[in-house]
Amino acid sequence: MVAVRDLDAAATGFRQIGFTLTPRGDHSIGSHNHCIMFGSTYVELLAAPKPHPWLDYYRAFLRSGDGLAAIGLRTPDADLAYEELRAHGVAAKEPMDLSRPVDGGLARFRLVQIEGVANVFVCQHLTPELVWRPEWQRHANGAAELIGAALAAKRPFDGLPASIEWSATPALRISGLRSETQAYGVKLLRPSARAALSPRRARNRSARHRRRRA
């Protein structure tokens, strides 16, 4: 989830670097978005102009500027995900419903938030056929799939996917991407690029390099 203050400007910027964006969406809770759809994943550009309990975190985040604010974990069953998180001691909130109009119908989602953890949530897509469309999955810059992410925040709890790095420079790793760049506070990297390094990993790599030279 890339939070942006000016959604129209962000959409223009991402189109200029070769991404295809979905039409502007208006959520039932007052937020607006464009999505960059890949094979089975996507990047969401989100603007939160109106107060809402679910949007308060993003509004506060944007006071420091645009950037990678959160990670959504896809699930086929939000209610089951809620139960499993609770069983593992994670303070999951009861699922909430969200929707937005799209061409051909109403895209519907079911979300699970975590108490005290605003930068990770679980999302069930109830109408995936309305948002994963071939015409939105083709990108002039070759982008095909989101395969990893790095956030500046600390890891909130254990058991999260290894493809997410924490306490690191914000970045998205995208297969097929022909050219690396940075946009709206997020590095856009190819899979072959060196992984974004946390401060500890960077220090360890530097120490190994010094030992080899010695």
N, C-alpha and C positions, 0 to 999 in steps of 0.2 A: 504494500500500500504506500504509494508516494503521495504525500500530502502537499498540496500547492495552494498558494494564496490566490493566484489568477489562473483559473482553469482554462480560459480561452488562450492565454499566452502559452501555457504549458502544452496544450494540445498542438498549437502551431509549432512550438519548438521540437516536440517529439516527431511530428510529421516531417519536419525539415531534415531530421537525421534518419529518415527511411522507415519509420514505423507506420503501419496502418492502424487507425484508431476507430473504435466503435462510435456511433453517434452519441452525442451528449445524453447522459441519463439523469433523471431526477428521482431521487429516492423518496420513499414515503416518510422518512424522518427528517427531510429537509436538506440533505447533502446532494451534491452533484458529482458526476464522474464521466470519465472516458476510460475505456479499457483497451489494453494491447493484448490481443488473444494469440496464444501459441497452440501447440498441439494438444496439450492437456492442462496447461497452466496459463496464467495471465498476470499482467501488471496493471494495477488500477491507479489512475490519477484521481485523487479525491479532493474536492473543495467542500468546506464545512462552514457556510456563511451564517447559519442559524444555530442558536443554542439547542442542544438536545443531550440528554445524559450519555448517549452512546458517542456523541461527537465532541464532548468536552475535552477529551484527551487530544484530539487532532487540532482543535482550536488553540489549545495551550502550546502544543508542539510547534505550530506555525508562527508563534511569537518570536521564535529563534530562526525562522526561515524555512524554505521548502526542504523536503528531504524524505528519506525512506523511514516512515513512521511505524510501520507494523507489518507483521507477516500473518497471512491467513492460511490455515491448514485445511485442506479439503477433506470432507468425509462423506460417505454415502448415507449416513444416518446420524443427524445431529443429536437426537435423543439418546442413542446408544453411546455416542461420544461423551455426552454429558455424564452419563452414568459411570463410564469407565474412568473419566477424569476424577470424579468424586471418589471412586473406589481406590484410586491411587493417591488420595490425599490432596488433590488439586481443587482449589475452591472455585469450581465452575459454577456459573450462574445458569438458571434455567433457560432453555432455548428461546430465542425471540425471532419473530418473523419480519422480513423486510421484502420490499418489492419495488420495481420500477417499470414503467411502460417501455416497451421496445417494439420495433417493427414486427408485426405478426402476433402480438400478445402482451402478456405481463410476465416479466422475468421475476421469479420468486426464489427467495433464499431463506434458510433457517440458520441462525447464528448462535454460537455458544461463546460467551465472554468469560473471562477469568477475573475473579475478584482481586483487585489490586494489581492486575497485570493488563495494561491496556494495549501493549504492543504485540500480543499474540491472541488470536481468536480462531475458532473453528467454524467452517462454513459448509453447509450442505446446499448444493444447487438443485432446486426442485424442477427447474425447466432448462437444463443445459443446452437443449437443442435451439433455444432462442438466442444464446450468446456465443456458442462455439460454431461459427459459420465459416465456410471456406473463404468467402470474400474478405473476412476480417482476419484470417490467419495467414495471409500472404503479405510479406513485408519486403520492401525494396532493398533493405540492408541485409537480407538473408536470414534474419532472426527466425528461429524455429521453436525453441523450447527454453523455458526458464529452468535451470538445473541447480542453482544455488544462490544464496543471498548472505550478506553480511550486514549486521546492524551495530550501531555504536553502543547500544544498551547492554547491560549485563544479562547473562542467561537467567531468566526468571524462575525456571524450575527444570528438573532433570526429565529425560525421556523425550526431548524434542529432536527432530530429525538432524542427522549429522550434516546435512547439506546447508544448514543454517549456522553461520559463525557469529559469535557474540563478542562484544568489546573490540570491535574492529571498524575500519573505515567503511562507511556504508557503500555497498556495491551489489549489483545483480549480475550473475553469470548466466549468459545466454548462448545456447548452442546455435551455430549457423551465422552468428553475427560476424560480419566481414571486417568491421572497423571499430575499435574501442573508442569510447568518448565519455564525457561526463555531462549530465543534464539534471538540473534542478536538485543539486546536492547529492546525486547518486552516480557512482561510477558504473558504467555499462561495459562489462568485460567478456572476452571470449573464454571458452573452457580451457584453452591451452595456456591462458595467461596465468602467472603466478597468483596463487590464492591471496586474498586480502589478509594481511597479517595483523593479529592482535599485538599489542605492545610487548607481551611476554614472548610470543613466538618470534617477533622481530629481534628482540634482544638475544634470544637463543641462537637464531640464525647468524647474527653478527658475531657472537662468541665463537661459533663453529668456524666461521670464515677466518677469524683471527688465528685460531689454533692451526688451521691448514696452512696459513701463510707462515706461521712460526716453524 
